[in-house]
Amino acid sequence: MEESPVLRNRTSGYTCVGTSKRDQTDRQREDASRTSFTDSSMDAMGLEPSNSDINGPRDAGQDSGVEATSSDSSSAESTGVKPSRKRRVVRDRLMRERSLSECRKRSTKQKHRERSNSEPSVPALGGGLADFLEGSKRVVAGAEDFMMNVLQASWRIVHHHKLPEWLQDNEYLVFGHRLPLNSFRACFKSVFRIHTETGNIWTHLLGMLAFICIATYTLSSRYIDWMWQDITVHSVFFGGAIICLTFSWLFHTVFCHSESVNKLFSKLDYCGIALLTVGSFVPWLYYGFYRYPVAHIVYLVSIIGLGTGCIVVSLFDKFAAPEYRPVRAGLFIALGLTGVIPGFHFVVIEGFQCAVYEFGFLHLILMAILYIGGALMYAFRVPESIYPGRFDIWFQSHQIFHICVILAALVHFRGIQIISHARLTSVRCSLHA
Ligand SMILES: [Zn+2]
């Protein structure tokens, strides 16, 4: 807020410098004006200032406001009688009080003027209080109607039983489903809306961004002794994770576009799972079995071949049909077990202690728990199957599964860091020391 202009007292000629800041105390204002007034009034009367006033301002009294006091002074001089010290003190006090009062009035008026200029007008209260409250209610109701119209204009969210058959996936999510949108633009706009897929989209969208950052940082600050094989196996892992998460959030974004788009992106989603699985175990097998060339090659070829087979099969239309659900599940479980079997193999040939330090075995077990736990919650639709309708938007089983996938991938990355460090620095566990 700006400072108020300088107020000049026309009667006494002293300047009252007030500010419109509300935290400035009246005492400060009074002290300032008292000092100014004393000097100016004494100047105006032609009297000598006291010792305490010698250093005060002496030109303020030259204003037009000195007329009244000048006349008093001149009349006293004309009569040849100098006013006594006591009379001067009394007169000064009266003039000071009068001037201070006028200064306050002017300052208050100035504050009101500034406030009325800077603040919006407020309806009068008192008798108009009821009208004011009624008007406020109408404004709020109008805003709510406007927001509802905007939401309704964007799309409708409906109950599960109103969905077409190809969109009826989870009957325990009662309300909040998107209808077929038939527009990619509308599908991507729905990323920023609240519905049953909002959590599924954002969990893997944010996961994808996180892995892009981790991959960029890791590959740009790699060890000096990294060779092209090290960069390749790390890139395979990061590529699999980023592609999987990307296909996943894209699938959840556009799967309500139309039936054909739904089928296409569900295939890509399956491919992403296969790529993440293969990408996770390639660096693990590469570093873990580097001293066992045969097992090294057999396991790497097996996981890559099985992963490629999963991707090819995922692209068949029949693979997505309900009657092939067991085949689908069995194929992906086999793909996952291809990574677990080498872990136990390593324990058998090297021992548990070496498996922990050189093979990141504990990370492997934690990763398996996360994957299996998330998959079981997804398969049994927990918790929405226990409380139908309560987890329509947040904390539904598919979101939990998504979070488990991200956590498992992060655990896997940490395990890869451990075993790659052991391999590159030739650190052996105590059994081989
Ligand atoms: Zn998903």
Boltz pocket constraint, residues with backbone or C-beta under 6 A from the ligand:
constraints:
  - pocket:
      binder: B
      contacts: [[A, 200], [A, 248], [A, 252], [A, 398], [A, 402]]
      max_distance: 6.0
